[in-house]
Amino acid sequence: MKTLSLSAAAAALLASAALGQVTIPPHASVYNGFSRGFNFVANTNFLINQLDLPLDAFQAGDTASYMVRINGIEVLRSVGNAGAISTSLLVFPGDVVDVIGNWSPAATTNFTAHNSYGNGAPYATTILGVAHTLNRTGWQWDIGDPSYMSGGYLAPGSGQLGRVFMYAVPQTGLFPSFTADVLVGPSPLTVNFTDTTYTSDPGGVTSWAWDVDNDGTTDYTTQNCTHTYNTGGKFSVKLTVTDVMHGTQFLTKIDYIVVDPITADFTASPTLGTAPLTVSFTDTSSGNPIAWQWDFDNDGTPDSFVQNPSHTYTTAGRYSVALSVTNGANQDSIVKTDLITVVGATNNTASAGILEFQFNEPRGVTVNNTASTTLAPATAVVGQGNGTPAASPWQADPGRPLFQGNEPGFGCLNADNTSPYEGVIDTGWPIDIVGSHTVMFWSNLVNTLSTCYPFGSGSGGSARCYWTSSVVGFQLRDWGTLTGSANYVTSGTNPSTVTGWNHWAVVIDDTAGTAQWYLNGVADGSPTLFTPGTFTFTGGNFKIGSYSTLTTSGYTRYAQMDDFRLYGSALTPAEIMTAMGSEHPTTGTFGDGCSGPVTTPTIGASGGAPAIGNAAFTIELRGMEAGVPQALNIAAFVVGGGLLPFDLGSVLPTFTGCFAELFPDVSVGLAGTASASVPVAIPAIPALAGAHAYAQAIVLGSVGAVSPALDINIQ
């Protein structure tokens, strides 16, 4: 490692204190989870008394910062583009010191000239370089090697831009310190304690006193000691040291040694269902527990003391569950927040009345509206809010628990942080709402969120739901006649503060005159009040993922979205939880099919929705060709490793322009008629919930023909 000379003032300070040079181990350039930086393990006591970010070569608008951690704990953070920061950070032998660059890229203060080193004036303390990422396009300093310093002097403007320097001086005094070779283990546990005390007294430490269980009795008086713990528990360790210059000092490490540890954990099944819901809990704690205390609603009152209990929840809501265990020597607790979701009684078993897009289509640029009415079109186009066809990246796997392993991997609108982006749905429905209604969707934030619009209409005052960094949460703005009284409805939670998949709903109750956001089934924020019986809204085409033809502010540029619904009623909290619980059984087509001598065959379903236990479910085929061989192909997967859809014309010339959307697991021969009904009973097997099956008809005539494919979403 190279060292630099010190400025005259600092050199005088060191001379007056009669302190020597601090030798720090060579640093390692590491990523640190933020940007390139350095870390090292101290081999002596010293004091970090200044950190310096030279700013001479920086330009206005550049931003940079740094953070210092000791043993993983943040102890110092620069503010904006600060230059030199005086500090007093004591470092002990064995401490891990991290210096991390670019910790706060959001800093906006412009750089100004800063030249603490005096254009090459020498320093006499240890200086460490740190690579630093700037927010200037194309500039990144990713080498943490101080060899950039030439001849022991800093050369301004010669590659030092973005470097953090650390100035260290030896510390005076007596500082007790020790380590142990093992901290946790079963009894009997033998531990070797090593004294790492630092003293600036040339005579060194003169005595040691170890109290290895902190009971007030000295157990050992040697510099280092070995002790065997024969019983379980948590033990604090105290070391008292003495030298001539500084007298006596002590250090106590609380609960330093843990013998016979225990860790609480458990599983629950099921975690979602309608009331009354009986849940079985299974203890999976480690450390041989002998006693258990369960709190099924985390209200502070114990509910059970058996190892593997069951509990019946009779009231709708979300419940956190706590478990405390002990093995006689140690105790541990765990709380699993909102683990159990109980749905109350509800009559809301039908699909959303106006819009319901489950986004389970495995491929293509159209999606199915599976709402229970025909108020809005049955299909919509994926594109940039203006009907422009989209490429395949609009689809993604939602990754939510209710999707089973046989999902094709394209179960939601994908987040695509490019421009133009593909994840916008034009429903083709000129929005027309009178009275109460509810809008809901699942969301998973993927990219850094900026101004964006989950849904809306390009007319009617540019009515939209939107989020920006300048507002608290989602805002439903200029939404019909709400404009005249309330203007907008705001959620209480900022979308950027929740991670993973979350369910958002906004309920407009025209009877009560309230508008309220819900997050994961729970009211979020305060309701907005308006005059009851006054809500109406007529606008342009309703769009999902944006509210107009914008290509820079659409929601699906930043977040994945799934299961979007618009109901023509004000749903209750219990009904919102029901909607959260699972998708509806549906059938929908994908792929274009291929025409034979008669027409393009069609495929659909009858006998009710493909719900578990529906023995009447039937696949219906129309537009087939009489008198020729036909088949109905059924498959559980339609991914095909990139081979699907497969061009049948490449192997069968009579099928030119026809594509197989699936590779069949089962092929059912048909009777060669113009239409066919194929019963496909759905078994009463609960494990099928969330599963999909796919079907497609094929006609082997003089001119081959295939139907579109049918996606059967079982619930």
NUKOL-516076 format. One record per residue (C-alpha): x, y, z. Coordinates in steps of 0.2 Angstrom, whole numbers, plus 2048, in hexadecimal, padded with zeros to 3 digits. Layout:
N
XYZ ...
END
This chain:
715
800800800 8068127FC 80581F809 805832806 80D840810 80284B81B 7FE85E81A 809869826 7FB86B832 7F7859833 809854834 80B861843 7FC85984C 80384884A 81584D850 80D85685F 804846864 81483C861 80A82F857 81182384A 80B81E839 7FC812838 7FE80382E 7EE7FC827 7ED7EB81D 7EC7EC80A 7DA7EF806 7CF7E57FA 7C57ED7ED 7B37E67EF 7A27E97E8 79A7EC7F9 7887EA7F2 7887FD7ED 7978027E2 7A97FE7E1 7B28017F2 7BF7FA7FD 7BF7F180E 7CD7EA819 7CF7E282A 7D87ED837 7E77E583F 7EA7F484C 7E0801855 7DF81184C 7D382084A 7CB82583A 7CC83883B 7C783E82A 7C083881A 7C284380A 7BA8427F9 7C484D7ED 7B98587E2 7C58627D7 7C28597C7 7AF8567C9 7A38607BE 7938687C3 78585B7C4 79084D7C9 78B8447D9 7948387E4 7948337F7 79B825802 79781B811 7A381381F 79E803828 7A77FB836 7A37E9838 7947EB82D 78C7FA837 78B80B82E 795817838 79782682C 78E82C81C 79383B812 78684880E 78384C7FC 7948507F4 79D854804 7B0856803 7BA853813 7B184C822 7B984D833 7B583E83E 7BA83384C 7B8821848 7C1815854 7C780484B 7CC7F5855 7D77E784F 7CC7DA845 7BF7E7840 7B97E782E 7B97F8827 7AF7FB817 7AF80B80D 7A180B800 7A08177F1 79081E7E9 78581A7F8 7788277F4 77782A7E1 7688357E4 7728447EB 7708537E0 77C8607E7 7888667DA 79B8647DD 7A58737E1 7B88747E1 7C086C7F0 7D28697F2 7D6863804 7E785C7FE 7EE86D7F8 7F28687E6 7FE85A7EB 8038607FC 809850805 800846812 80883B81F 7F9830824 7F382081C 7E782480D 7DC817805 7D48197F4 7C28147F0 7BB8127DF 7AB81D7DC 79D81D7D0 79882E7CA 7878327C3 78F83A7B3 78A82F7A4 79882379F 7A38277AE 7A78197BB 7B78177C5 7B78057CA 7C98027D0 7CD8047E2 7E08037E1 7E98127E8 7F780F7DC 7EF81D7D2 7F88297DE 80882E7D6 81882F7E0 8108307F0 80683F7EB 7F58427E5 7F58487D3 7E58537D1 7DC84F7C0 7E683F7BD 7D98327C1 7D58367D3 7C383B7CF 7B78327DA 7C482C7E7 7C082C7FA 7CF82E805 7D0828817 7DC830824 7E1825833 7EB829843 7F081D851 7E581E860 7EB821872 7E4818881 7E0807888 7D27FE87E 7CD7ED884 7C87E1876 7C77CE873 7C17C1867 7BA7AF869 7BD7A185D 7AB79A85F 79B7A4864 78D798862 78C785865 78577686F 78A772880 79876F886 79F77D87C 7B278187D 7B6793879 7C879A876 7C97AD87B 7D67B7873 7DB7C887A 7DC7D686D 7DE7E5879 7E77F4872 7F180087D 7FC80E878 80680B888 817806883 8177FA892 8087F188B 7FA7E9895 7FF7E38A7 7F07D98AC 7E07D08A5 7D17CA8AE 7C47BF8A5 7B27BD8AB 7AB7B189E 7997B18A4 7997C38AB 7947BD8BD 7A07C88C6 7AD7BB8C9 7BE7BB8C0 7C07AA8B7 7D17AC8AF 7E07B98B1 7EA7B38A2 7EB7BE892 7E27B0888 7D67A388F 7CC79488B 7BB790893 7AE782891 79C786893 79377689A 78177D89A 77778688E 77379988E 7797AA888 7897B0890 7907C1891 7A37C2892 7AD7D089B 7C07D4899 7C97E08A5 7DA7E68A1 7E77F18A9 7F67FB8A3 8028088AC 7FD8178A2 7EA8158A1 7E580B8B0 7D77FE8AF 7CA7FD8A1 7BD7EF89D 7B27E988E 7A27DE890 79B7D5881 7897D2885 7827C0881 7927BD878 7927AA879 7827A0875 78278E87B 774783875 76C78F869 75A78E863 751796854 73F798853 736794842 72678C83C 71B78982D 70878B82B 6FB78381F 6F1789817 6F579C818 6E67A280E 6D379D80E 6C27A2813 6BB7A3825 6BA79882E 6CC79382A 6D6785833 6E9787832 6F577A837 70578083F 71577683E 72477A84A 73577A840 74078284D 75277C84F 75B77A860 75076C868 74177786F 73877087E 72B77D880 720787873 715796874 70A79B866 7017AB863 6F67A9853 6F17BB851 7017C3859 6F67CD866 7027C9874 6F77BB87C 6FD7A987B 6F179D871 6F978C872 70878387A 709774870 716771863 70B76F853 6FA777856 6EC77B84B 6E178B84C 6D1790844 6CF7A283E 6BC7A783E 6BE7BA839 6C47C1829 6D57CA82A 6E87C8828 6F07C0837 7027C083D 7087B1847 7157B0855 71F7A185C 72A7A186B 73579286F 74178D87C 74D77E87F 74F782892 75F78C88F 75A798881 74B7A087A 7467A6869 7377AE861 7317B184F 7227BB848 71C7B8836 7137C8831 7027C6828 7057B4826 6F37AE826 6E67B781A 6D47B281F 6C67B7813 6B57BB81A 6A47B5813 6A07BD802 6957BB7F3 6A27C27E7 6A67B27DE 6A47B87CC 6B17C07C1 6B37D37C1 6A47DA7B7 6AD7E67AC 6BF7E27A9 6C97D37AF 6DA7CF7A7 6E47C17AF 6F27C27A3 6F47AF7A2 6F67AF78F 7067A578B 70A7AF77B 7037BC76F 6FE7CE76F 6EC7CD774 6E57C9786 6D47C378B 6C87CD795 6BF7BF7A0 6B37CB7A9 6A17C47AC 6997D17A1 69B7D778F 69C7E9793 6AE7EA78D 6B67E177F 6BB7CF781 6CD7D177B 6D97E077D 6E97E4774 6FA7E577C 7047F3776 70980577A 6F880B77F 6F380E76D 6F17FC766 7027FA75F 7067E7760 7137E376D 7217D676D 7227C7779 72A7D0788 7197D778E 7177C6797 7207C07A7 71E7B37B5 7157BB7C3 71E7B17D0 70F7B17DD 70B7A27E7 6FA79E7E0 70279B7CF 7077887CE 7177817C6 70E77D7B6 70C78F7B1 7137937A0 71E7A17A8 7157AF7A0 7077B37AD 7087C67AF 70C7D67A6 71F7D87A6 7287E77AB 7327ED79C 73E7FC7A0 74180178E 73880D782 72D80977A 7277FD786 71A7EF783 7117ED793 7017F8790 6F07F178D 6E37FA782 6D37F3788 6C97FA779 6BC7FF786 6B6812786 6B5813799 6A381679F 6A08147B1 69181A7BC 6918177CE 69B80C7D9 6AA8027D2 6BB7FA7D8 6CB7F97CF 6D97ED7D5 6E97E57CF 6F87DC7D5 7097E57D3 71B7E17D5 7287EF7D4 7377EA7CA 7407FA7C4 74380B7CC 7318137CC 72F8247C4 71F82C7BE 71481E7B8 70181A7B5 6FA8097BA 6EA80D7B0 6DF81B7AA 6D682379B 6DE83078F 6CF83B790 6C384079D 6CF84C7A5 6DD8407A2 6D68357AF 6E38297B6 6EB8207C5 6FD8257C6 70C8267D2 71B8327D2 7298357DF 7208457E4 71083D7EB 70E8317FA 7068237F0 6FB81E7E2 6EF82C7DD 6DE8297D4 6DD83A7CB 6D08437C1 6C58347C3 6B48387BC 6A98437C7 6B58417D6 6BF84F7CE 6B285C7D3 6B38587E6 6C284E7EA 6CD84F7DA 6D783F7DF 6D88307EB 6E982C7F2 6EF81C7FA 6F881D80B 707812805 7158177F9 7168097EC 72980A7EC 7298057FF 7217F47FC 72B7E57F5 7257D67EB 7137D37E5 7067DE7ED 6F37E07EA 6EC7F27E7 6DA7F67E6 6D08077E6 6BE8067EA 6B28147E5 6A28127EF 69581D7E7 6888197F4 69381E803 69C82C7FA 6AD8257FE 6BD8207F4 6CA8157FD 6DA80C7F8 6DE7FB7FF 6EF7F3800 6EF7E0801 6DD7E0807 6DF7ED814 6D97FF813 6E880A80F 6E881D812 6D8827816 6C882780C 6C4835800 6B283B802 6A78417F4 6948447F2 68B8337F2 68282F7E2 68C83A7D7 69982F7CF 69A82E7BC 6A882D7B0 6A882B79D 6B982C794 6C4825786 6CB813785 6D080C796 6E2807796 6EC7FC7A2 6FE8007A6 6FC8127A0 6EE81E79D 6F382578C 6FF82177E 70E825789 71D81B787 727822795 71C8227A4 7128127A3 7118087B3 7177F87AB 7278007A7 72B7FF7B9 7207F17C0 7197E07BC 7067E07BD 6FA7D27BE 6E77CD7C0 6E07DF7BC 6CD7E07C0 6C07EE7BF 6B07EA7C8 69F7F37C6 69C7F47D9 6A57F97E9 6AD7EA7F0 6AE7E7802 6BF7E280B 6BA7D080C 6B67D07F9 6C77D87F5 6CF7CA7FF 6C57BD7F5 6CB7C57E5 6DD7C57EB 6DC7B27F0 6DB7AB7DF 6D87AE7CD 6C77A97C5 6C57997BB 6C679F7A9 6C9799797 6D17A478A 6D87A2779 6EA7A7772 6F17A5761 6E97A8750 6E579774A 6E6792737 6D779172A 6D3781721 6C777F712 6B978471D 6BF791729 6CA793738 6C4787746 6BF78E756 6C2788768 6B878C778 6B0784787 69F78178E 69877979E 69E7867AA 6AF78D7AF 6BE7817B1 6BC7807C4 6C27727CE 6B57647CE 6AB76A7BF 6A775A7B7 69D7637A9 6AC76D7A2 6AC76A78F 6B7770781 6AD776772 6B4776760 6AC77E751 6B078173F 6B977073D 6B976772C 6AD75872A 6B4747724 6C674A728 6D1744737 6D1750745 6D8751757 6D875B767 6E975E76E 6EA761781 6FA76678A 70076C79B 70E777795 710783786 72178A788 72A77D77D 73C784780 739792773 733786766 72078B768 71779075F 71D783752 71B78573F 71277673A 71577B728 72777772A 72376472B 712763723 71076D713 6FD76D715 6FE777725 70778671D 705795728 6FE78A737 70678A748 70577D756 703787767 707778771 70F766771 70175A776 702750786 6F1748781 6EA74776F 6D774376E 6D173D75D 6C1745757 6B373F74C 6B674973C 6A775573E 6A576773C 6A376A74F 6A876075E 6A5760771 6B375877B 6AE75578E 6BD759799 6B87577AB 6C27617B8 6C77557C6 6C375A7D8 6D575C7DD 6DA76B7E7 6EC76B7E1 6E67707CF 6E27817D6 6EC78D7CB 6F07807BE 6EE7837AB 6EA77779D 6EB77B78A 6E277477B 6E2776768 6D876E75A 6E176874B 6D976373A 6E275772E 6D975B71E 6DF75E70D 6E3770713 6E876F726 6E077A733 6E277D745 6D8787752 6DF79475E 6E578D76E 6DA78C77E 6E279178F 6D878879D 6DB7917AD 6D57857BB 6D078C7CC 
END
